[in-house]
Amino acid sequence: MENEADAELFNLDNPVADIATNIQKKHSYNVSQQFALKWTPIKGLVLRSEGNYNISFRDTQRFWGYLTSTAQSADHQQRPVAALTNRTVQTYTWTNTASYDFSIKDTHNLSFLLGQEIYSTQYKEDKQTAHLFDQKIQAMDALDNMIIGQPYAPDTYTMKSTPNRTASFFGQANYNYKHKYLLSATLRADGSTKFAQGKQWGWFPSISGAWVISQEDFLKDIKWIDQLKIRAAFGLAGNNNISDDLWRFLYTSASSGGPNLGDNIGQYGAMYYNIPTTYSNKEIKWETTITRNLAADISLFGGRLTITPEIYWNTTRDLLYSSPIPGVSGYTRQMQNIGKVQNNGWELTVNGDILRGKDYVLSANFTLGHNKMTVKALNASDNVLYQSAGAWKSAEENDYRLEVGGELGLMYGYVYDGLYTWDEFSYPSISSYLAVPNEKAVVNNILLGGTVTDGYEGNDGNGVLASSNSGYSTLPGKIKFKDLNGDGQIDQNDKTVIGRTTPKWQGGFGVSGSWKDFDFVANFTYMIDFDVYNATAYALSSSSNSQNKFQNVYSKFSDRRWRYTDPVTGECLYRAYYLDGTTDADGNSIKQPDIYRSLNANSNLWNPADVVTNVMNSYFVEDGSFLRCTDVTVGYTLPSKITQKFFINKVRAYVSVSNLFILTKYSGYDPEVDVQSGLTPSMDYNRYPRARTFSFGVNVTF
């Protein structure tokens, strides 16, 4: 390195060196107590009470060295920062049920259940942050001696969350006639503190029935059919999985502030408050999913083969969604109940014994499913909404498209079209030999000739891809997107669906067996034909978070990236003076050494330093299809004639491994990231890879 500062900055981006200056340590402790009481006062009546109390403690130690982006901020003046966070979470559940069952002449069989349940969870968190430590201080020295630094009030606090509580009441009635015709009905009412009074309760009934056809007289003589049952169900289920207090304005105290609404001087002196970031809504209520399914349970050949086909049709209404609202309210978002989503699909499950003998058995199972999620309605005024993932999002923040009639989880962005090439530009001396896009001819909004440009005309650098140190985003060697509407200009009108995140096929299979005293089981899962956005690859192919700094990039850029400097002299070439074919002031072609073109003769990737903003585009959309070995277990049971000598009934030793391998063409660590989860699925940004776990154990039964 040319100087010590550059060398230190380079060390920051070395993953090994980064560990010493960007530190996070966590310790977690959990204590759980449970109880259960059961009483049968009369025959058939069972009273049961059970509860669980859990308290967990977690402390987090965080240190940012002076070269990290946190320490580089104006508040911290390029000095280290340290933080200690302690969180305590208390959770309890208490359930009480009364069940009664009886039969009338073994023909009419009835059972009834009544119950109630309460659930509560709340946390308290304390955080102490100090900054302006000596630049050379070690992480643990700072964390063990916070007084050495100066208190940082904006990130020092004590807080207690709003209790998240639910109360539930439920009842169920079951009836079957000779175990041939079955009927079940359930009704439950759930109340939640996440909604305002009058909206807290949701009612969720369900009904199911089954017909055991194999019990009918016309099938009793067919010996190879063990069971043939058809079942159907219809029901409602609720969801309240949102943050607390979105139905009201809840102000939190702040260490400083200005004359905001609610600020006052009371017995504790000047009081300042942080206003909520989301506009309150007292009308939000439970999200409801209507479930419908029809299935058959088939058992054949003495149980050696079982088949379960199932179809389902589910509808979710009143989705809890953070909706954009007009800025005149002073806010940009509000939690609302909007729209309707339909989830249709089918699943086939097959289990069977392949081989069965005196001292051996080999079995297998297989599942195959297909699912499609469709948006049936949005809010009252929009047929299209856009959403961005929390972990990574583009500068335009409209990376997923929700459209009535369309699939859920559609990625929305620009279509990558390679790099701008030499022949799309001229290089006149009047422009200091800077590449100038070829002149356009647009007729009826259709580009007939010239260069498709990205924010070039205004020379303001405000294209889809912002200007970088090497100039505007429309230059040779820079990323080019497809001009889908043909107007010669790249803008949001050229965005389209670039990825579909719902797998076309998904399921799993497994094999298990035993031979004498040995046993084994192996299970696999798979998903086929779905897309993942590799945002981690974007970060490692750009400088969007580290402009003017060293940054790790993929090794493929070492010899395939676009270059701007002469490797011998270090002279900057991007103005194309050293490019054969430049023109003088009179438009005459100038014969020059063709250094610039020769330097990039084999370049087929952009220069990462040119990408300084996040832009959702098709280059980073990858096929996520995979086959995963989820677990393998091999065991051995000691012969009983040995264990009985020691008054032991059974001893089994085993070895097990989970996440043994995955077969996929996906270039990231793992393609299974939030698949079919939420409104912004399959966004892979800096996800920690799944662990491969090896287990050894012994089971002893007395």
Secondary structure, DSSP 8 states (H G I E B T S, - for coil): --SHHHHHHHHHTSHHHHHHHEEEEEEEEEEEEEEEEEE-SSTTEEEEEEEEEEEEEEEEEEEE-TTSTTTTSTTTTT--EEEEEEEEEEEEEEEEEEEEEEEETTTEEEEEEEEEEEEEEEEEEEEEEEE---TT--HHHHHH-GGGSEE-GGG-EEEE---EEEEEEEEEEEEEETTTEEEEEEEEEEEETTS-TTSSEEEEEEEEEEEEGGGSTTTTT-TTEEEEEEEEEEEEEEE--S-TTTTS---EEESS--S-TT-EEETTEEEEEE--SSB--TT---EEEEEEEEEEEEEETTTTEEEEEEEEEEEEEEEEEEEE--GGGS-SEEEEEEEEEEEEEEEEEEEEEEEE-SSEEEEEEEEEEEEEEEEEE--SS-SEEEE--SSS--TT---EEEETTSBSSEEEEB-EEEE--GGGEE-BGGGTT--EE---EEETTEEEES--BSS-TTSS--SSS--BTTB-SSSTTSEEE--TT-SSB-SGGG-EEEEE-S-SEEEEEEEEEEETTEEEEEEEEEEES-EEEEHHHHHTT--TT-TTS-----TTHHHHB---B-TTT--B-TT-TTSTTEE-TTS-EE----HHHHHTTT--B--GGG--S---BGGGEEE--EEEEEEEEEEEE--HHHHGGGT-SEEEEEEEEEEEEEEE--SSS-S-SSTT-SSS--EESS------EEEEEEEEE-
